[in-house]
C-alpha cells in the first residue's frame, strides 16, 4: 500500500496515527506491506493505552477510529474552522459592513473600504447563523427594485442577494459541467483519431 489512508484503513486507526508512526520511525516511507503496517500498530498497542474517553478528539488522536471518535474529531474540526473564520471577520467589522449596506453603499464597494473579501463574508455565513441572518436581511432590504433578481443581469449589476447568488452558483455549475463534457468529447475525438491512424498504419 502506498498511501497513509490505505494504511490507516488496513490497521483500523486514523491517518494521523499512521503519520505519527512514520515520524517516530515505526514505519518507513511508503510503500508498505500489510505486515509492516500491522506490526507498527501492534508495537504501539503494547505501550500505554490512551485514557481519553471515547467520543473525544484526544482518543481519535490516540488512534481510535470508532464512530463516536470520528464524529468528535469532525465536530472539533468544524469548530476550529468557525473560530478561524470569526477571527478573520470580527464582530465590529461585521457590524460596519451591515451598516454600510443599509446606508446604500454597494456591496463590493463596502468590501473594498473594509479590506474584506466576499469569501470571508459568505464563508462565515455558512456556519454562523448569528451572522448570516443580519447579512441576508440587509442585502434583501436594500436590493434594487429596478432589477429582475435571480438573473445574470442583476448579479452583473452588483446584486448579491440570496436569489442572485444562488442563480450565479447554478449558472457556474452548469458552465463547469458543459466545459467538462466538451473536454471529454474533445479527448474522445483525439483518441478516435489516434485509433484511426493506427488502423491505417496496419
KAKA-V21185 format. One record per helix or strand of 2 or more residues. SS is the DSSP state (2 for helix, 1 for strand). FROM is the first residue (numbers start at 1). TO is the last residue. Records with the same first field share a line. If there is no record, write none. Layout:
SS = FROM-TO ; FROM-TO
This chain:
2 = 4-11 ; 15-23 ; 34-45 ; 57-61 ; 67-88 ; 91-102 ; 107-114 ; 118-125 ; 129-141 ; 152-156 ; 162-201
